[in-house]
């Protein structure tokens, strides 16, 4: 059994905040994979389901961000899980919007939700770092992450969330690279090479510099020859059969 944790703050006031992208990811996974209804437990909301061949619990702590570890610790102890069984989805200032990276263990980099989890279960859990960009100055960080995503962000945000849901079975199976690829393919889908090739082949190939020069010289020589030959068409025909 695995525990996927999404970080955020409870209540409609915060639902669209950048800080709540972890909640958003879990909501999308639960919806797309037919998880059961959310239930109140462990100071949070939890639901159970299956991703691939793995039974997975999804947990959204309702303690507010700074105390997320309380909820995670309770759930982990109840199900007798280890930190290695826990994966946390959270917003990441140090990644550009639309970027996503996996990380195993390490520091919390000042993220209050991760800081709280460190205090309750240690650092050896997996993180899904979901890029939201940086406001440019540390004094702007709090209002930035507690503000809603802009309308211009909705396209890449939906792609990231859909990619997380599509790659969730791979993540549960321990295939972190395939999970990241699923997200990357959603955010930056490959171009259709066949269509691009057919469009290119429909157009005449441009002449190279040497080809253009040769063609121009041939036209000039033909024009010069035509200018020298003053015979009438009848004379030319007669000369042809001599």
N, C-alpha and C positions, 0 to 999 in steps of 0.2 A: 504493500500500500504506500502511496505517496501523498504528500500534502502540498498543494499549490496555494500560495498566499498572494493575494492582491492587496497592495497598500493604497490607502486613501483616507478620506474623512467622511463620516456618516452625515446624511441629511441632504435634502434637495439643494440647499445653498451651495454645497461644494460639488455637486454631481458632475458638473462640466469642467471642473478645474484641471489644470495640468497635473497637479499633485494626485489626482484620482485616476490616472491612466491605468494603474494596477487593478483597480476595481473594474474598469471598463474591459480590460483584457479577460478577466475571469467571467464577467457577464457574457461576453461573446463566446467563450469556450463552452460555458454551461448551455447556452442557447443552441449553438450549432451541433453539440454532441448529445443533446437530449438528456441532460442531467435532471435530477429530481428538483422539487421546489426548495427554495432557500429556507432554512430554519434557524431560529435563534439559539445559539449554543456557544460556549467558550468565549463569552463577551464579544461575540461576532455573529456573522451569518455564514452558514455552512451548507454545502450540498454534496451529494455523492454521485459518482458515475464511473464510466469505464472509458478509457482512452486506449484504443488498440486492445492489448491484452492486459492492461494494467488498471487496477482499481485506484481511483484518484479522489481525494477530498479537495474541494475548493473552499477556501476560507477568506472572508473579508472581515478583518477586525473592525469592531464598532467602538473602539476605545478612543478614537481620534489618533492621529498619526504618531504623536509623541509617546504613546503607550501601546503601540502595536504588539510589542513583544509579550505582553501579558496574555493576550488572546492566543498567540502562536504557541507559547510555552504550555498553556493548558491543553490545547488540542494535541500537541506532540506527546505530552505525558500520558494523556488518556488512551491514545492509540499505540503507546509504546514505540514511538518512532524515534529515529536519531536525526541529528541535523543533516545528515547525508540524504535523508528522505524528503527534505523540505526544499522547495523552489519558491522564491519570492519575486513577484513582478512589481517593478517600481519605476518611477520617473527618474531620468538621468540628465542632469544639467550639462554634463561634459560630452554628451553626444548630440549631434545635429538632429533636428526633427526628422523623423522617419527612419533613423538608424537604430539598430538593435544589436546588443551583444550579450553573450553569456559570460558569467564569471563564477568561479568556484572559490569560496572563502575570500579572505582579504579584509581590508578595512571598510568602514562605513562612509568615508569621504564626507562626513558632516551631515549626511541624510538622517533626519531625526527618527524616521521609521526604522531604518536599518540599525541605528544606534540602540534603539530600544530592544530590537530583536537580539542584537549582540549581547545585551545585558542578561537576557533570559535564556538563550539557548547556545550562546557562543557564536563564533564566526564561520564555522565550517558548513555553511549551507550554500545552495546555488542561487544565483540572482539572474533575473532577466532584466537587463538594463535597457529601458525604453527611452530613447532620446527625445527630449522636448526643447533642446537648445538652451542657451544662457542669455539672460537679459543684458549682459555686458559689464555689470558692476555688482559686487557682493551685496551692497545695500538695497538692490532692487530684487534680490532673489525671492524673498518672502512674498511680496505682492505679486510677483510674476507667477510663481507656482500656485498661488491661491487665486489666480484669475482664470477665467474660462479660456479654452482654446478659441482662437480667432476663426472666423468663417473660412479664411484662406487655408486654415490647417485641416479642414474637414476631409479633404481628399486623401492626403497621405495618412491621416489618423485612421480612417476607415480601412485603408489598405493594410496598415500595420496590425490592426485588431483582427481583420480577416485572416491575415497570414499567421498570427498567433494561434487562432482556432484551427486552421488547416494543419499547422505543424505540431499541434499539441500532442498527438499520439507519438510522434517521433521524439518529442521532449520526454514524455513519460517512459519511452523505451530506452532512454539514455543516448539517443542519437542527436546530440546537440547541434552538430553541423547541419544535419538535414532540417532540423527545426529552423535554424537561422536562414537556410536556403529558401524555405517555404515563405518566410517573411520577405526576403529580398526579391523573390520572384513576383510577389504581390506589389511591392513598392516600385520596382523597376522591371517590368515584364520585358522579355526579349523581343526585339524587332522581328517581324516576319521576313526572313531572308529571301524566301521564294518570291514574295510580292515585290520586294525591292529589286531582285534580279530581273524579273519580268519587265518592270517599269524601265529599268536601265536598258534592256535589250530592245525595247520598242523605239528607242531614240537612235538616230544615226550617230556612229562614232565620230567625234570631232577629228579633223585632219591634224596631223602633227605639223610642226613648222616646216620640216623638209618636204613633206607631201604637198603642202600648200604652195611652197616655192616652185616645186617641179610642175605642178598644174598650171601655175601662172606663166611659167616659161613656155610650156607647150602651147598655151593660148596665144602668147605673143608670136611664136614661130609660125603658127597657122595663119594669124592675121597678116604677117609679113609676106607669107607665100601667096595668100589670096590677093594681096595688093600688087605683087609682081606679075601675076598671071592675068593678063587683060583679054584673054580669049573669050569669045562668045560661047554660050552653052553648046551651040551647034558645032562650033569648031572643036571644043573639048570632046564631044561625042565622036566626031570623025577621027580625031587623033587617037582615041582609045582603041579603035578597030583597025588601025594601020598595021 
